[in-house]
Amino acid sequence: MSWGANSNHVCVEKITKTEVDGIIYGESFECLYQKDGTSTFKQYEGCLSNLSQILHDGKTRVKVAGSKTPGFKEGHKTVVMKAPCVGATILLRLY
């Protein structure tokens, strides 16, 4: 199967932790999290400095969601943080 010109497929993109830190402290976004082993995302209500600490943990991985990534929302850039240090996936959905 090939992705034709009419496809709405969005590819996953790379992003650096420095770029994500800039989003945390400088842009308008919605933050959601999903604990490992659960199927729903909930609103994150912690502080930005805790979010940055989670981001900079050595095992945390970041990417920009593609259309097949859980948590992807059409029309919004969504950063996905896989954070084993807190046993969760965190979404930063930019507006």
N, C-alpha and C positions, 0 to 999 in steps of 0.2 A: 504494500500500500504506500502510495506517495502522497506528500502534502501538496495539493494543487494550489493554484492561485486563489481559489475561493476559500481555502482553509482558514479558520480562525485560531489555529494553533499558535500559542505563544511559548517560546523556548525559555528554559531556565537561564538566568544570567548570573555571572560572577559579580560579587561586590566585596569590598574590603571591610574589615572591622572599623577602620578609620572613617570610611564613608558612612557606615551605620551609626557610629558615634555622632557624626554630624547631623544625621536625621533625628536621633534621640534628643539632642539639645537645640536643634534649630528649625525643625519642620513640624507641621501639623499632621498628626497621625492618630489612628485608632490602634490600641494595643490589645491583643487577645492572646490567651494561652490555653494550651491543652496538656494536661498532665499525661505522662506516659500510661498507656493502658486504658485510657478513656477515649470516647469518640466525639466529644463536643468541645468547642472552644468557648471560653468564658472571658469576660472583660478583666483586664489586668488593672489592679488598683494600687500597685506599689509605686514607689518613687522612681524618678528618672535615674538617680545615682545607683540604685540597686539594679536597674535594667542595664546600665553601663557596666557594672561589675560582672553581671552574668555574661554579657557580651565578651568581655576581655578574659574570661576563664579560658585556659588553654585548650579545653576540649570542646568549647562551643564552636559550631560551624554555622556560617551564614551564606545565604544565596537569595536571589530574587526569584520569586515563584513563577513557574510557567503554568500554562493552562491545565496541566495534569497534576499539579501540586495541590495537596489538600490545603484549603484555606485561600486558594486563588479566587480573586473577584474581578470580573471583567471591568476594565476601565480604571483600575487602581493598581499602582505599583505596590507590591506586597513583599516585604523582606521577611524571610523565614530564618529564625534562629533555633537550631537544634541544640538544646542546653542540657547535657547529661548531669551537670552539677546540681540542677534543681529538678531533674527528671521531667522535663517539659519541652514542648515546642512553643515558641513565642512568635507571633505575627505582628509586624509593624505595617499597617495598611495606610499608605500616604493619601492625603486629600489635596 
